[in-house]
Amino acid sequence: QNAALRRGVLVMRHGERVDQVFGKSWLQQCLTADGKYYRTDLNFPSSLPRRKDSMKQFECDPPLSCCGIFQSRLIGEALLDQEVTVSSVYSSPALRCLQTAQHVLQGLKLNQKVKIRVEPGLFEWTKWEASRAIPNFLTVAELVEASYDIDTSYRGNFPLSSLVPSESYEDYGKRDGAAAPLPPLFAFPGVPGVILIVGHGSSLASLTRALTGLPSRDSGDFAQMVRKIPSLGMCFCEELKDENKWQMVNPPVKTLTHGANAAFNWRNTIMED
């Protein structure tokens, strides 16, 4: 089936996050004595969005690295090459997910044409939050000010205020299922298009298994599986129109594989005796 005519759901994990490369103390490496951000490595983002609360909040809601931005745009360009028609985009409120969605849309040349719908219910299982608290996400107004293509009229299926720290696995499954933005696809059966959902590693299993009629994994198996999902890992569910059901098939683009690149100190490496 032609990718342009596919009706499906593409679920994607976010790109490389900055703390994945530089550790949890990444922000301390980038702040001056008076609290201003500066770049200490080319893989740090060139700037951070302005926010009304403390810069420290980025520690719990980290951005993409520059490589993560490149990865996301590359995926968008690959989707464009395959003529994939993305009709709508939903994202977790985590900054790394919103940035991934933004740069995928840029690669698709759909920025300003398709707006990102921020869906709080797509946030990852809160039990995995190291701070044991819900991050203070950037507001829609702050995202718009930072030139993100946000659908300001969208009201999420799961309110941000309902996210609770350290939720049970059962509660996470119910929340993620309730937040799944699938009704637009079912409401217009004659309209082709792909819903892009940018979330976390956990999203790939919790959303696609439910859509294809598979039971949930137990929490131990679920955690083991999520650890194996890399940055920009993708699952694609395609409609079987005649059978009124969905199946998981190969994503419309290839996987993205690359190696690590360690920091290089020429003085210690070349000059030492």
BELCOR-V679741 format. One record per run of one state. SS is the DSSP state (helix for helix, strand for strand, loop for the rest). FROM is the first residue (numbers start at 0). TO is the last residue. Records with the same first field share a line. If there is no record, write none. Layout:
SS = FROM-TO, FROM-TO
//
This chain:
loop = 0-1, 5-5, 13-15, 22-24, 31-35, 37-53, 59-62, 64-64, 81-84, 91-93, 108-114, 118-118, 122-124, 128-138, 145-148, 150-158, 162-167, 179-181, 187-191, 199-199, 211-217, 226-232, 243-243, 249-264, 271-272
helix = 2-4, 17-21, 25-29, 54-58, 65-80, 94-107, 119-121, 125-127, 139-144, 159-161, 168-178, 182-186, 200-210, 218-225, 240-242, 265-270
strand = 6-12, 16-16, 30-30, 36-36, 63-63, 85-90, 115-117, 149-149, 192-198, 233-239, 244-248
//
